Amino acid sequence: MFSNTIHALDHEIIDLTHAQNEDAIHWPTLPQYNFTILQRGFTDDLTGEKLWLEYNSFEMAEHSGTHMDAPCHFAQGALKVHEIPLKKLAGPGVIINVKSKVENNNNYRVAVSDIQDWENKYNKIPDGAVVFMNAGWSRNIPTRHLYSGVRTIKIPLRSYPGWHEDTVDWLLKNRNIHVIGGDTPSFDYGQTTTFPVHQLLGEYNIPGMENVANLDSIPESGSIIYVAAFKIYDGSGSPSRVFATVSGATNNWSSKCLIILMGIFYCLY
C-alpha cells in the first residue's frame, strides 16, 4: 500500500496534464473547447472603487484534453464519474515504456510481455497501481493529424497506439489496478472497431485516462500518480488534472522555500 500522507519537502510534484485550450485534443464528433472572457479589466461595479477583475466562461466535452473515462462510458450500469471512490483515483505509478516498439508500428498494442518485462525489472505491480502506457505520443500533440490520425472518426485514417484487450484482461484478473491509460487519444488503439479495452474497463469498473502528458518526466517505477477529476454528476468522463509525486526529488533550498511559502499562503487564504 502507498501512504496517503504527502511530505511536501521530500517530494517533487510533476504535472502530467495538457492545458485545456482551443487546440485541446477531443474526439472529432464532440464539441470543441470554447473559452469566453466575460470580464478582464478595471471595474467599479462591486464597490464603486476601481478594482481589477477577471472572470470567464468555458464550454467543453467531457472527453477533451487530458481526461478520465468513467466505467459507464462503454458499459451500461457501470460507475459514473461522481460514483468513483476518490481512493480509486490514486496509486503507485507504473509506466510501461513501449516507445521503441511504436517507432515501427503506430498501431502497436501493449502486450502481456511488456508487463512481464516491467515486472522482471521492478518486481510485481503493486496493489492499487495507476498503470500508464508511455508511447512517446505526446510529442505529436502540436500536429493534430499525427496525434490522432486526422480530424475524423473514419477507422482507416485513425492511427495511434493503445492497449491490447488480452493484456488489460490479464491485468484486471491478476493484479489490483486502480487506473489504466496512457499518452494517446484512446486506450484502445486507433484501428479498433469495437473498443474492447473500454468495454473491459467498464465491466471491471476501472477508470481510464487518455491524453496524459509528460510521462518521460517521471520514473517507470517509484512515483505516486493522482487523477484529480472534475466531479461531474452522472458524467461519463471528466477533464482531469493529473500529477505525480516522486520521493526525494526536491532537495534544493529554493524549491523547499517555495513549497513552504505556498503552504503559508494556503493557510492564510
N, C-alpha and C positions, 0 to 999 in steps of 0.2 A: 504493500500500500504506500501511497505518497502522502506527505504531510500537507494539511490544509493551511499551515502557517507559512507565510512568506516573510523572510527576514530580508528587508529591502537592501541592507548594506552588503549582503552576501550574494546578491543575485543581479544579473543583468536581465533587463526586460527587452525582448525583441519583438517588433511588430511584424506580423505575418499577414497583413491586410492591405489590399489595394484600395486607394482612396475612391470614394464614390464621386463621380462627376459625369458629365455628358458623354464621356468616352468609355464609361464602365461597361464591361462585357455583360451582355444579357442574352437570354435565348431569343432568337430573331422574331418569334411570334409575340413576344411580350413588349409592353411599353418601354420606351427609353427613359432613362433618368431625366428629370426636369427640375431645375433649381431656379427659384424666382426670388429676387431681392425685393422685399417689401419695404424695408427702411434701412438706409445706410447713410447717416449724416447727422448734423446737429438738429435738434428739435426742442421746442419749448412746450410740447403738448402735455408733458407729465406734470411739471411743477411750475411752469412759467419761466423757469431758468433754462438757458441754453445748455443742453446736455447731449453728448454723443450717444447715439442709439442705433443698434443693428438688430434686425430680425428678418427671417426668411421663411419661405415655404418650399417643400420639395415633394415630388411625386416619383414613385419608383415601383417596379415589380418586386415581389418578394425574392425572386430568383435573379438577383442582379449583383454584379461585382463579387467580392468575397462574401459568400453566403452559405447558410446551413439549409440543407433539405431535411424537413421533418419526415419521420417514417411514413406519415399519411400521404406523402406526395405521390407514391405509386402503390399504396396499399390501403384499401378501404377499411376503416375502423382502427387503423394504427394511430399512434400518438401524434397529436398536433403540437405546434410549437409551444404553446403555453402549458402543455401537459408534460413536457420533458423535464425530468428532475434535474436541478442545477448540478448535482453531483455527477451527472452523466455527461456534462459538458466540459470536463477537465480530466487530465490524466497524464501519465508518463508519456513523453513524446517518443514515437517510433517512426523514423524516417527511412523509407525503403527507396534507396537511390537506384533508379533504372536509367539514368541519363545516357550511359554508354549504349544501352540496348535500343533506346529511342532514336539514336543518331541514324540508324539504318532502317527504322521502321516507325513511322509517325503514328501508326495504329497499334503499337505494342501494348500488350495487356500484362499486368503484373502477375507472375506465375507463383505457384506454391514454392518452387525452387528459390525464388527471390526472398521469400520469407525464411526459408531454411538457411540461406546464405547469411541473412541478418542474424538469426539465432546462433549460428555457428560462430559468429564474430562477437556477439554481445550477450549471449545466453537467452533463455526463454523470454518471450514477450511478457512484460509484467502485467499483472491484473489491472484492469481499468485503463488500458492504454488508448491513446489517440494515435491512430496509425495513418500516416500520410505518405502517399507516393510522391517522390521528387523526380519528375521527368525533365526538369530544367525548362519547363514550358513557359514560365513567366517571362523569359527573355523575349517572347513573341508578342507580349501584350501591346506594345505600341503599334503593331501591324496586325489589325484585326483579322485579315484573311489568313494570316499564318497561324494565329492563335486558335481560331475556331473553324478553320476551313474557309468559309465565306459567310456573308450575311444571309444565310439561308438555312432551312431545315432539311434540304434535299440530301439524302444519305450519301449519294456518290461523291458529293463535294465536301462533306464533313471529314475532317482528318485531325485526330489528336489521340494521345494515349489514354489508357484507363486501367481499370482493374478487371481481371478475368473472374467470371462468376464462380468458377471452381475454387479459385483462391479465396474469395470472400466467404464462400460456403465453408471451406476448411477452417478459416479464421474464426468464424462465428460458432462453429461446432467445437473447436478445440482450444480456443483462447477466450479470455474475458475482455472484450473490446468495448470501449465507450463510444468512439467516433472513428469513422473511416472516411478518407477523402484524398485530396491532392491538389496540384497546381494547374489543373486543366479545367475546361468548361463543364466537364461532367465526370463522375467516377466510372461511368460506362464509357467505353471507347467510342470514337467518332462514327464508326461504321455500324453501330448497333441498330437493330430494327425493333428490338423487344425490351431493351433496358433491364436486363436480368439482374444487374447489381442493385439498381434502385428497388426492384421488387424484393430482393433478398433482405436488404436493409429494412424495408417496410415490414416484412414477415417477422424479423427479429427485433423490431422496434429500436433500431440503431440509427442515430442521426448521421448524415453525411455532409462533408464540406467540399465546396467547389471554389475554384479560383483563389486558392491560398497563395500567398506571396512569400518571398524571401526565405525559402527553405534551405538555401545554401548558407544562411546566416546562423543556423543552429546545428548542433551535433546530431548525428544519426541516432545516438542514444545519450540520455543524461539530462534532457530538458523536461519541464512540465509545460504542457500546452493547455491553454484556456480558450474556450469558444464563448465569447460574450455576445450571445444572440439577442436581438431585439425581441422582447416577449410579446409576440403578436397573438392575440386571442384568435383561436381557430385557424391559425396560419399553417400553410403547407411548407413554408420556408421563411427564412429571416436573414436579411443583411446582418453581418456579424463583424465585430472587432476581435480578431484572433491574435493572440500573442503567446509568447513562450518565455519562461524564465530559465536561466542557466546558472547553476550554483557556482559561486566562487569567481564569477567573471568580472564583478565590479570591485576593483581593488584600488583604483587611484582616488586621491583625496578629493579632487574636483567633482567627480561623479558622486561620491558619498555626500558632499556638501549639498549638491543639487537635490538629491533624494531627501535629505533632511529638511531643506527649505520647502520642498513640495509637501512634505508631511505637515510642517508647521502651518503652511497656507491652508491646507485642507482642514486642519483642526480649527483654525480661526474663522473660516468661512463656511 
